[in-house]
Amino acid sequence: GHWRGEIWNKRKNGEIFPESMSLSAVQDAQGHTTHYVCMFTDISEEKQREEQLQRMAHCDELTGLGNRNWFTQELTRSVPEAAQRGEQMAVILLNLDRFKDVNDSYGHAGGDEVLRHIALQVQSALHPGEVIARMAGDEVVVLARQLGHVEDASVIAERLIQAAAQPWKSPDGFAIVVSV
C-alpha cells in the first residue's frame, strides 16, 4: 500500500531528471483501493551537490587527475585482486625536479599551467591497466597493473618520464621543460 524511493522522470520538454517519490494507495471503508496519491520532489540539485562532493573527495581540482585519497582506494582494491590472479603490479612515483624554481620564476599561475600540461602528457602516455593520480604539489603517481615481467616497470617508467619531459609552451612563446 505504500512505496518510497528515487526514480528518473521526464519533463514535458524531454529532459530526464531525478525525483524522490512517495506513493500511497487510498482505500475505501471496505479496504478496496480506490486511487493512489503520489508526492514527488525534484532532487536534481541534491544529486549535483552529491556528484560535486564525490569529485572533490576523489579528484585533484587543478589537474583533473585522481587525488591521493582516490589512489589509495584504488591501490587498496587492486593489490588483493592482483594477488588473487597472480599478477604483478608497479607503483611509479614521478617527482618533478626543482618545480619550486618554476613557481618562483613564472608565478603560481605559470606553475599550475605546467602541472596541468605534465598531467595531460603523462595521462596520454598511459596504457590499458594503468591509472594516474596527483599525490602532492609536484608528485604524480601511476599504478601499472598486469605486468608480464618485473622489468616492465622500468620500461613504463621511461615512457612516463619521456611524456612528462614534453615542453610546455607559454602564450608568450617560451618553453618550460621539467625533468623527473
C-alpha positions in Angstrom: 0.0 0.0 0.0 3.0 2.3 0.2 6.3 2.9 -1.7 9.0 5.4 -1.4 12.2 5.8 -3.4 14.0 7.6 -6.2 13.1 7.4 -9.8 14.1 9.1 -13.1 11.3 11.1 -14.6 10.9 13.0 -17.8 9.7 16.6 -18.1 7.4 17.7 -20.9 10.4 19.1 -22.8 12.0 15.7 -22.8 14.6 16.4 -20.1 15.3 13.5 -17.8 15.6 14.3 -14.1 15.8 12.5 -10.7 13.0 12.8 -8.2 12.1 11.4 -4.8 8.7 9.8 -4.8 6.2 8.7 -2.2 3.3 6.7 -3.5 0.4 5.6 -1.3 -2.8 3.6 -2.0 -6.0 5.1 -0.7 -8.7 2.6 0.3 -12.4 2.9 0.9 -14.2 1.6 4.0 -14.3 -1.9 2.6 -10.5 -2.0 2.1 -10.6 -1.7 -1.7 -8.0 0.6 -3.3 -9.9 3.5 -4.9 -7.0 5.6 -6.0 -3.4 6.5 -5.4 -1.7 9.6 -4.0 1.7 10.4 -5.2 4.1 13.1 -3.9 7.4 13.9 -5.5 10.3 16.3 -5.2 12.8 17.2 -7.9 16.2 16.3 -6.4 18.4 17.4 -9.4 20.2 20.0 -7.3 20.8 17.5 -4.5 22.2 14.9 -6.9 24.5 17.6 -8.4 25.8 18.5 -5.0 26.5 14.8 -4.2 28.4 14.5 -7.5 30.4 17.6 -6.8 31.3 16.3 -3.3 32.4 13.0 -4.8 34.6 14.9 -7.4 36.1 17.0 -4.6 36.8 13.9 -2.4 38.4 11.9 -5.2 39.7 14.3 -7.8 42.5 16.8 -7.9 40.9 20.2 -8.7 43.9 21.6 -10.6 44.8 18.7 -12.9 41.6 16.7 -13.0 43.5 13.6 -12.1 42.5 11.3 -9.2 43.8 12.6 -5.9 45.8 10.8 -3.1 42.5 9.5 -1.4 41.3 8.1 -4.7 44.7 6.5 -5.5 44.9 4.9 -2.0 41.4 3.4 -2.5 42.4 2.1 -6.0 45.6 0.6 -4.7 43.9 -1.0 -1.7 41.4 -2.6 -4.1 43.9 -3.6 -6.7 46.5 -5.3 -4.6 44.3 -8.2 -3.4 42.8 -8.6 -6.9 46.3 -8.9 -8.4 47.4 -11.3 -5.8 44.4 -13.5 -6.4 45.1 -13.6 -10.1 48.9 -14.0 -9.6 49.6 -10.7 -11.5 52.4 -8.3 -10.9 51.9 -4.5 -10.4 54.1 -1.5 -10.1 53.6 1.9 -8.4 55.7 4.6 -10.1 56.1 7.9 -8.4 57.1 10.8 -10.6 58.5 13.7 -8.6 59.2 16.8 -10.6 62.7 18.1 -10.2 63.1 21.7 -9.0 59.5 22.6 -9.5 59.7 25.3 -6.9 62.0 27.1 -9.4 59.2 27.1 -11.9 56.8 28.7 -9.4 59.4 31.2 -8.3 60.3 32.2 -11.9 56.8 32.2 -13.5 54.5 32.5 -10.6 51.9 30.0 -9.3 49.7 30.5 -12.3 52.5 29.6 -14.6 53.4 26.6 -12.4 49.7 25.5 -12.4 49.7 25.6 -16.2 52.9 23.5 -16.3 51.4 21.0 -13.9 48.3 20.6 -16.0 50.4 20.1 -19.1 52.5 17.4 -17.4 49.4 15.7 -16.1 47.9 15.6 -19.6 51.1 14.4 -21.2 51.6 11.6 -18.7 47.9 10.7 -18.8 48.0 10.4 -22.6 51.0 8.1 -22.3 49.1 5.6 -20.2 48.3 2.1 -21.5 45.3 0.0 -20.5 45.6 -1.2 -16.9 47.5 2.0 -15.8 45.9 4.7 -13.7 47.3 8.1 -12.6 46.8 10.4 -9.6 48.3 13.5 -8.2 49.8 12.8 -4.8 51.1 16.2 -3.8 52.1 19.5 -5.3 54.8 18.2 -7.6 54.2 14.4 -7.4 52.3 12.2 -9.8 51.9 8.5 -9.2 51.0 5.8 -11.7 49.7 2.3 -10.9 50.6 -0.1 -13.6 48.7 -3.4 -13.5 49.1 -6.7 -15.2 52.9 -6.6 -15.7 54.3 -9.5 -17.6 57.7 -9.2 -16.0 59.3 -7.1 -13.2 61.5 -5.4 -15.9 58.3 -4.0 -17.5 58.1 -1.4 -14.7 61.3 0.3 -15.8 60.0 0.4 -19.4 56.8 2.0 -18.2 58.7 4.5 -16.1 60.9 5.6 -19.0 57.8 6.1 -21.2 56.2 8.2 -18.5 59.4 10.2 -17.9 59.6 11.0 -21.6 56.0 12.1 -21.6 56.5 14.4 -18.6 59.5 15.9 -20.3 57.5 17.3 -23.3 57.9 21.1 -23.2 55.1 23.3 -22.1 54.9 26.4 -24.3 53.6 29.6 -22.9 51.3 32.0 -24.8 54.4 34.4 -24.8 56.4 31.8 -26.7 58.8 30.5 -24.1 59.1 26.8 -23.2 59.5 25.1 -19.9 60.8 21.5 -19.7 60.5 19.8 -16.3 62.6 16.7 -15.5 61.5 13.9 -13.3 
